[in-house]
Amino acid sequence: MNRKMLTLAVATALVVPMAAQADVTLSGIIQAEIGSWEVAGGDETNAYRTNGTQTTDDMSRQTRTYDEGGAITNYGMSNILLQFNEKLGNSGITANGQYQVGFNTSKNQGLTGKKPVWVGLKGSALYFRYGTLTGAYKSSRTLIDPWSYTSLQASGTAGGMSGNRYHSVNWDASKQKFLVNTSAAVSNANGLTNEGFVDGTLELGVNFSGFVFKIQGIIDDAAPMNGAGMLELRYEAPSFAMWASASYTDLDIKDTFDDAIDDIKDSVDEITNDLTEEEAKARRDARNADEGLGNWKVGGQFKLGNTLKVGLQYEDAEMGHFDNNSDGGNYILGSIEAGMNNMVIAAWVGAYSSDIDDKNRMRDVNGDSLDEDALSWAVGVKYNFSKRSQVYLGYRQTDSDNDYRDENIAVMGIKQSF
């Protein structure tokens, strides 16, 4: 017996007993995009960019295929997924789990992108699972956003849904100006929005006849997000779907912007004797205390077979919102998909309304505060060569009252499933 035959025999001997005990499936998606991205400079005179230059009104267009921050061509759908199911005798209970890992087709560094990995048990209706999970708040995202996991998506940079915060703005005390982050580095809400995954999480749920209820909690005392929780209530029928979701944490994960400004003000008040040292310390301690933050949303979708889908959603967000302020904001998002044969036309439009306090706003050349409200939209075409092969082409634009956050991108992509 030669080496190849011996290797094959050993591998078969190892794999066959495993396959006999559990159903194991291997699948995945490979997705690639190229985008022409244009981002505004804004007209804020009290801001400078990370490259040290003053902000301007000029738009800078770039051809991009990769961006570690995720504003352009994020990790998206590209992944390898291993799933298993094993029936536990005649108990009616099944052991299940999955291992999923992401990668990037443009700047591949191996299997690097975080994806869900979990184990669990399920019965006819009840189940539980533990591990790194897709957040319950995120689960309904694909029902309302026809461009999820592409650069045309409504979450994050676009003012359509909460997500990872790009275009971050922070106060630079040394320069007494706002620092505008131009590298698109992610400042996220740790899976408690429409993007990201939650680590060390226990999920309990009911899944029966189209009705889904799930509750998640991070239960590890040593975990940075210990105490955070999410829940989702969803019902899907052949012609419609409805959902309500919420997420909550008692951790102060997003107030670095306002806290830094307030610290500076208190220091000035100390110098001018308008505030005692004890009073200033008490204020700082109060700001550093844990604060309860929460997001919630409700939405629905109407379906006419595979021909038409129309969706509408309202979201109130204190985490991961468009302008990363400490006061939150809300979104109204509408979407539509219309299909004929192998072609689908998909679009969404989102309006963001900021709750930011006037004292924390960026200022224009006249010293007037800049509003953060925004209108975003995306439209494009998907063409399915088969169930596993798709190409798409689309355009997304964001227009904010604060010109700095304006951007647009034209995208062409391809997605292959296996």
LOLOLUM-768483 format. One record per residue (C-alpha): z, y, x; residue in one letter. Coordinates in steps of 0.1 Angstrom, whole numbers, padded with zeros to 4 digits, always signed. Layout:
BEGIN
ZYXA;...
This chain:
BEGIN
+0000+0000+0000M;-0010+0033+0015N;+0011+0065+0016R;-0005+0081-0015K;-0001+0050-0036M;+0035+0047-0025L;+0043+0084-0032T;+0027+0080-0067L;+0047+0049-0074A;+0080+0065-0064V;+0072+0096-0085A;+0063+0075-0115T;+0096+0055-0112A;+0116+0087-0112L;+0097+0105-0140V;+0093+0077-0166V;+0130+0071-0173P;+0134+0109-0178M;+0104+0111-0201A;+0118+0082-0221A;+0150+0100-0228Q;+0138+0135-0236A;+0106+0153-0247D;+0097+0177-0218V;+0069+0202-0221T;+0054+0225-0195L;+0035+0256-0206S;+0029+0292-0194G;+0009+0324-0196I;-0010+0343-0169I;-0018+0379-0177Q;-0034+0406-0156A;-0041+0443-0163E;-0057+0473-0148I;-0049+0508-0161G;-0059+0544-0156S;-0026+0563-0159W;-0021+0600-0162E;+0013+0616-0162V;+0022+0652-0168A;+0041+0674-0143G;+0058+0696-0169G;+0066+0733-0165D;+0103+0731-0158E;+0113+0756-0131T;+0148+0741-0127N;+0134+0707-0117A;+0119+0690-0087Y;+0103+0656-0081R;+0115+0628-0059T;+0088+0638-0034N;+0105+0672-0030G;+0078+0693-0047T;+0083+0716-0076Q;+0071+0703-0110T;+0037+0717-0122T;+0015+0715-0152D;-0011+0694-0133D;-0017+0659-0145M;-0021+0632-0119S;-0044+0603-0128R;-0042+0570-0109Q;-0057+0535-0112T;-0028+0511-0113R;-0024+0473-0115T;+0012+0471-0105Y;+0044+0491-0108D;+0078+0477-0099E;+0095+0501-0123G;+0076+0486-0152G;+0060+0518-0167A;+0026+0504-0159I;+0015+0468-0159T;+0050+0454-0160N;+0058+0417-0155Y;+0046+0412-0191G;+0039+0378-0204M;+0031+0360-0171S;+0055+0330-0169N;+0060+0293-0164I;+0081+0276-0191L;+0098+0242-0190L;+0114+0230-0223Q;+0132+0198-0232F;+0145+0182-0264N;+0165+0150-0267E;+0177+0135-0300K;+0213+0123-0296L;+0212+0089-0314G;+0215+0091-0352N;+0238+0121-0352S;+0211+0145-0364G;+0219+0166-0334I;+0194+0175-0307T;+0201+0187-0271A;+0177+0213-0260N;+0171+0239-0233G;+0145+0258-0213Q;+0138+0271-0179Y;+0115+0301-0178Q;+0105+0323-0148V;+0081+0352-0145G;+0057+0364-0119F;+0031+0392-0114N;-0006+0386-0109T;-0012+0418-0090S;+0015+0418-0064K;+0027+0382-0065N;+0059+0375-0046Q;+0065+0341-0061G;+0086+0334-0092L;+0106+0366-0094T;+0107+0381-0129G;+0138+0374-0150K;+0132+0352-0180K;+0155+0332-0204P;+0172+0301-0191V;+0196+0283-0214W;+0210+0250-0227V;+0222+0242-0262G;+0226+0219-0292L;+0210+0222-0326K;+0213+0204-0360G;+0193+0207-0391S;+0202+0244-0396A;+0230+0254-0372L;+0226+0257-0334Y;+0242+0272-0304F;+0229+0280-0269R;+0243+0295-0237Y;+0227+0311-0207G;+0204+0340-0200T;+0189+0347-0234L;+0164+0370-0251T;+0186+0396-0268G;+0190+0392-0305A;+0181+0429-0308Y;+0148+0423-0291K;+0138+0392-0311S;+0118+0410-0338S;+0099+0432-0313R;+0066+0413-0316T;+0066+0416-0354L;+0064+0453-0353I;+0046+0460-0320D;+0012+0444-0317P;+0010+0454-0281W;+0043+0440-0268S;+0043+0429-0232Y;+0014+0451-0222T;+0011+0486-0209S;+0003+0497-0245L;+0037+0487-0257Q;+0059+0510-0279A;+0092+0505-0260S;+0103+0521-0228G;+0081+0550-0216T;+0064+0555-0250A;+0085+0572-0277G;+0082+0544-0302G;+0112+0521-0296M;+0142+0519-0273S;+0138+0500-0240G;+0140+0504-0203N;+0142+0541-0194R;+0115+0554-0171Y;+0109+0590-0163H;+0147+0594-0156S;+0161+0629-0150V;+0194+0636-0132N;+0212+0667-0122W;+0212+0673-0084D;+0244+0693-0076A;+0233+0701-0041S;+0202+0718-0052K;+0215+0730-0086Q;+0183+0716-0101K;+0172+0686-0122F;+0158+0657-0101L;+0128+0641-0118V;+0123+0605-0108N;+0086+0599-0101T;+0088+0563-0089S;+0093+0549-0124A;+0124+0530-0113A;+0140+0513-0142V;+0173+0525-0157S;+0179+0499-0184N;+0204+0491-0211A;+0210+0455-0199N;+0191+0437-0226G;+0208+0456-0255L;+0175+0473-0265T;+0140+0461-0272N;+0135+0451-0236E;+0154+0429-0211G;+0175+0398-0212F;+0212+0392-0214V;+0231+0371-0188D;+0260+0348-0195G;+0256+0349-0232T;+0267+0326-0260L;+0245+0325-0291E;+0254+0310-0325L;+0228+0309-0352G;+0214+0296-0384V;+0177+0288-0387N;+0167+0275-0422F;+0136+0278-0443S;+0125+0311-0428G;+0160+0326-0427F;+0174+0334-0393V;+0208+0347-0385F;+0221+0349-0349K;+0251+0365-0332I;+0254+0368-0294Q;+0283+0377-0272G;+0287+0381-0234I;+0319+0361-0229I;+0324+0361-0191D;+0353+0383-0181D;+0338+0389-0147A;+0304+0399-0161A;+0295+0436-0159P;+0285+0435-0196M;+0315+0416-0208N;+0323+0427-0243G;+0287+0435-0254A;+0274+0419-0285G;+0242+0416-0306M;+0232+0403-0340L;+0201+0398-0360E;+0193+0390-0396L;+0157+0381-0403R;+0136+0364-0430Y;+0100+0354-0426E;+0078+0342-0455A;+0040+0336-0456P;+0033+0371-0469S;+0061+0392-0455F;+0090+0395-0430A;+0122+0416-0430M;+0148+0421-0403W;+0179+0440-0394A;+0194+0440-0359S;+0222+0457-0340A;+0237+0458-0305S;+0269+0472-0292Y;+0288+0476-0259T;+0322+0493-0251D;+0310+0501-0216L;+0299+0536-0205D;+0265+0526-0191I;+0244+0557-0197K;+0265+0589-0194D;+0258+0596-0157T;+0236+0625-0166F;+0260+0645-0188D;+0291+0634-0168D;+0277+0648-0136A;+0269+0682-0152I;+0304+0683-0169D;+0320+0675-0135D;+0302+0704-0119I;+0313+0727-0147K;+0350+0716-0144D;+0349+0722-0107S;+0336+0757-0112V;+0363+0763-0138D;+0389+0751-0113E;+0377+0776-0087I;+0378+0804-0111T;+0412+0793-0123N;+0399+0788-0159D;+0411+0752-0156L;+0441+0737-0138T;+0437+0707-0115E;+0456+0685-0140E;+0433+0695-0169E;+0402+0689-0148A;+0414+0654-0139K;+0423+0646-0175A;+0388+0655-0185R;+0372+0634-0158R;+0394+0604-0167D;+0383+0608-0204A;+0347+0608-0194R;+0351+0577-0172N;+0368+0558-0200A;+0348+0531-0218D;+0328+0544-0247E;+0315+0524-0276G;+0277+0526-0277L;+0254+0510-0303G;+0218+0506-0314N;+0206+0494-0348W;+0173+0490-0366K;+0158+0478-0398V;+0122+0469-0405G;+0096+0449-0424G;+0061+0435-0422Q;+0035+0427-0449F;+0010+0400-0441K;-0023+0391-0458L;-0030+0358-0442G;-0045+0363-0407N;-0065+0393-0418T;-0040+0421-0421L;-0005+0429-0409K;+0013+0462-0416V;+0048+0470-0403G;+0074+0498-0405L;+0107+0501-0386Q;+0135+0527-0383Y;+0158+0526-0352E;+0188+0546-0343D;+0196+0543-0305A;+0224+0554-0282E;+0211+0532-0254M;+0177+0530-0237G;+0161+0559-0256H;+0131+0579-0247F;+0148+0609-0230D;+0178+0591-0216N;+0203+0617-0229N;+0239+0609-0238S;+0236+0619-0275D;+0210+0593-0285G;+0180+0596-0308G;+0160+0578-0335N;+0126+0564-0340Y;+0102+0557-0368I;+0075+0532-0359L;+0045+0520-0380G;+0019+0494-0369S;-0012+0477-0382I;-0033+0447-0372E;-0067+0439-0388A;-0085+0407-0378G;-0120+0394-0384M;-0133+0362-0368N;-0122+0363-0332N;-0116+0401-0330M;-0084+0420-0338V;-0079+0458-0340I;-0043+0467-0334A;-0025+0501-0335A;+0009+0517-0337W;+0023+0552-0341V;+0058+0562-0333G;+0079+0594-0337A;+0110+0601-0316Y;+0136+0626-0327S;+0162+0635-0301S;+0199+0642-0308D;+0204+0658-0274I;+0228+0688-0273D;+0212+0721-0264D;+0235+0726-0233K;+0222+0695-0217N;+0184+0702-0221R;+0161+0710-0193M;+0149+0747-0192R;+0115+0762-0191D;+0103+0792-0171V;+0120+0816-0196N;+0153+0798-0195G;+0148+0784-0230D;+0158+0748-0237S;+0130+0722-0238L;+0130+0699-0269D;+0126+0662-0264E;+0110+0651-0297D;+0078+0631-0292A;+0049+0615-0309L;+0033+0584-0294S;+0005+0561-0304W;-0017+0533-0292A;-0049+0517-0304V;-0070+0489-0290G;-0090+0457-0295V;-0082+0421-0287K;-0109+0394-0285Y;-0099+0358-0286N;-0124+0335-0270F;-0101+0306-0280S;-0065+0300-0289K;-0056+0302-0252R;-0080+0329-0239S;-0079+0366-0247Q;-0092+0399-0234V;-0081+0433-0246Y;-0089+0470-0242L;-0068+0499-0254G;-0054+0534-0250Y;-0018+0548-0254R;-0007+0584-0254Q;+0027+0601-0255T;+0031+0638-0264D;+0066+0653-0261S;+0079+0688-0267D;+0091+0685-0231N;+0057+0684-0213D;+0071+0665-0184Y;+0073+0633-0205R;+0036+0634-0216D;+0014+0606-0204E;-0016+0585-0213N;-0030+0552-0201I;-0063+0533-0207A;-0058+0496-0202V;-0080+0465-0198M;-0064+0431-0196G;-0069+0394-0198I;-0044+0367-0208K;-0047+0329-0204Q;-0023+0304-0219S;-0018+0268-0208F;
